């Protein structure tokens, strides 16, 4: 399917004939009107349009990017042009800077030198080897699949010129001292054949029905711009008037055969009384402090995820964990239902935005797993949506771990009886009453559905970073377990060998 | 007034008496309930609460910060703990990282090691000299005044212990290998007297009625925490139940005697026809390219501001300006009315967020001047609000220029007759119709009021970065003027001497 598609894209109407200024203006008038009308219709809809304008500068990419700025209504347009990653951006997984800028639904996002262009450039200049290129292409495939599954209309344009034309343009530019020519352009011309081969491979492997490539010759400015505009109008109009065909559903992330299950947890586990508890707590905290300092020195990022039943004591465990770190190095994110701004972006967006930079710690008090827990059970997400979430979170976590983050995940497990006892106690204490809502009581009635959801989560999402399921009926036990496991994971990640 | 206030703060109930665990829990119960109730009431109100917890670690600052996390309802709490600025943060004016995190109205913002603490620490360790300290204290005064004028309730706590106590704590911590002790703490103990003198000066000069200091001894943990909590409840309760006393109005920023005025602009100015125009345009663009490359090499940030009448040609001028730069280095921000998220923060927040990092360019298509133009004339801002905006923008721009940004401001002036002609032409061209709203026609009727507002803006806001008022009745003239002036400013800023 992919090759067939690619062929179609490459064959498409190649603007070889020169177009006169008058012809251009006549076409432009119709085209701009149609573009604006489509953009206006888009404004009320629940999906964004992502337009990637890729290909080296001298092939006309910058010109097309600018022309589209002129044609679209700036009020519903976002645009980002990417160069080499800055030092700050390099502190995050490589796709982070794209996630960060994702536009809300109803808008057009113009992307100059997108994720694909970055891959091609870095491979062409030898900054990436083939062993790294493969996994990164897979990142791109999954990224675009996710965006498409969330509704995005994605169009990718690759502009190219032949070797002679490129060299002629470079010569001309050199003579004029023309500013647009970057160092990279010269290198690209020198390595035209290698660059073309890399581009061919990457384009072929990232050409999909839901994020197709439109490969166009960049020679004739007017013909090229009209062609790009026309294809955008056609695709957008088609999508506005027709229903959306999502990518075929992802296979469920496989269940691991020996994943932890709730039923196996010994909820009778008890921790020591006051004095013994305090001593152990201090010991673990001291170990965490030492290991965390090493993490800061190594500039390693750390992500803690806390999931668990209501009233399982997540907050208390988190407070005792962060006590062992300096406040300037960590940040706690309590995760509730997404707000309007978050709802208008792909669902993982709000977690990408909260990743820690080098040497920092993000603690998630509830997390992306809400998708396969509360959003599943309460039907806030469709079945297709929460089912693909297993693979999407595994993919997300793999990117974190590959980037070098330490990722530690806890699930605090609580018996039904103990939860009831704590709810009732909360009702009695004035300052704890706000922690208890009608919703909490309702959730109790769905214990069975939640247990099934938790077990499925434990089975399908632990292969990148394992789950630590902690018995939480006894607070001392739960807190000490969290501290002990955090200390061990931090020590392992910061030991000289790792 | 300031000294009297400071005296009051220092005298306040100093918790010298030890409090037993039982006493503490009894008080805590009442206090937490009152805090939560106040926080709940705050949620519906249109102001935020800013709580600064300052003072070195061993004085108890970290402990208080954490205790407040435990007491407040996390859902309506934001918190940030600051350390030394990161490399990324250092690329912006020093107050940027605080502006960036400003919370929306209705929430509590807990700030550990705030702007003041940062000043005190950096001066104590000799990273700032006295010549720099003075202006930075003034930044803090104006920052807090602005936040208060926008409605914020600001409480600042400074925790301290005497020299003997600090040394005893350090000894104890050293023996335990305790983790919280940073290098800085040791240095602070060694330079206790200097540190205290710096703190005294800074606290005295930043103690105001609208952002008072509460200076407390940090010795006894329980007494100290109760004291902090009590003061917060009192201040918050008082503010919730009473009306808000804003800071006394700022004096209007003075009008410059020789500021440009609209009436002086020669609107008959005409640029050359096609061929001459193209040649000049290319020349200017080449100069901009060269100078901008130097700016990138120097890692200098550049901010362009475009204001002007509707249909004056801002968009066209901006497109021709950015043509001379590589797309990855600039970003254009079209500024419309603030959205809900922006409205719930101090008005300058949305512009602070759009400042360029090192070596980048932000182009504002309309800007913070909307406050004294459209928001003034259309009465979206109260008179007191737009009047203080002159001084606030001058202060904002001074911080940009002091930080090393090049700031270039244009006002494109258009005659009433030419505007009418362009509006009518827009009505005729299908793809331009969206640029013309009923509002635009309405605004035309208030030409006189807008002219007065523009003249006052030109007079009161040009002392940090001068206004370039450009005659825009002729497009060629206006575009060339913008390019010429941009080239000259960029060249001056990147010449070897500057």
Interface residues (C-beta under 8 A of the other chain):
Chain A: X29 X32 X33 X35 X36 X40 X57 X62 X65 X66 X69 X70 X71 X73 X74 X75 X79 X80 X81 X82 X83 X86 X87 X88 X112 X113 X177 X178 X179 X180 X182 X285 X286 X289 X290 X293 X315 X319 X322 X323 X324 X325 X326 X327 X328 X329 X331 X332 X334 X336 X341 X357 X365 X429 X430 X431 X434
Chain B: X29 X32 X33 X35 X36 X40 X57 X62 X65 X66 X69 X70 X71 X73 X74 X75 X79 X80 X81 X82 X83 X86 X87 X88 X112 X113 X177 X178 X179 X180 X182 X285 X286 X289 X290 X293 X315 X319 X322 X323 X324 X325 X326 X327 X328 X329 X331 X332 X334 X336 X341 X357 X365 X429 X430 X431 X434
